[in-house]
């Protein structure tokens, strides 16, 4: 309940992410079986902080998507 989802945020090298804002304390990145990047973040996290978080792990995201 109270989850806010933004679809298809593109950051960096055209990495398309689904952003899920929910009642949580930490941010997490998950890549599902369909190679969809899901970023779960706390409700209080600002959009620029979310983009910085994704950018910080962009190398890991790209490396994992290539596998």
C-alpha positions in Angstrom: 0.0 0.0 0.0 1.2 3.5 -0.7 3.7 2.3 -3.3 4.5 4.8 -6.0 5.8 3.4 -9.3 7.4 5.3 -12.1 7.9 3.3 -15.3 10.8 3.6 -17.8 13.3 6.0 -16.3 16.3 6.1 -18.6 19.6 6.8 -17.0 23.1 6.9 -18.5 23.7 4.4 -21.4 20.0 4.1 -22.2 19.3 1.8 -19.2 15.6 1.6 -18.8 14.5 1.2 -15.1 11.3 0.7 -13.3 11.4 2.8 -10.1 9.3 1.6 -7.2 9.0 3.9 -4.2 7.9 2.2 -1.1 8.0 2.2 2.7 11.6 1.0 3.1 14.9 2.2 4.6 17.4 1.3 1.8 17.5 1.3 -1.9 18.0 -1.8 -4.0 18.5 -2.8 -7.6 17.2 -6.1 -9.0 17.3 -7.5 -12.5 14.5 -10.0 -13.1 14.4 -13.0 -15.5 13.2 -10.8 -18.3 16.2 -8.5 -17.9 14.0 -5.8 -16.5 15.8 -3.4 -14.1 13.8 -2.7 -11.0 15.0 -0.1 -8.5 13.3 -0.1 -5.2 13.8 3.1 -3.1 12.4 4.7 0.1 9.5 7.1 -0.3 11.6 10.0 1.0 14.3 9.6 -1.7 14.4 12.4 -4.2 14.5 11.9 -7.9 18.1 13.2 -8.3 19.2 10.8 -5.5 17.6 7.9 -7.3 19.4 8.8 -10.5 22.7 9.1 -8.6 22.1 5.7 -7.0 21.5 4.1 -10.4 24.5 5.9 -11.9 26.7 4.5 -9.1 25.7 1.0 -10.0 25.4 1.5 -13.8 28.5 -0.6 -14.4 27.1 -3.5 -12.4 23.8 -3.2 -14.2 25.3 -3.2 -17.7 27.6 -6.1 -16.8 24.7 -8.1 -15.4 22.5 -7.4 -18.4 25.3 -8.7 -20.8 25.5 -12.1 -19.1 
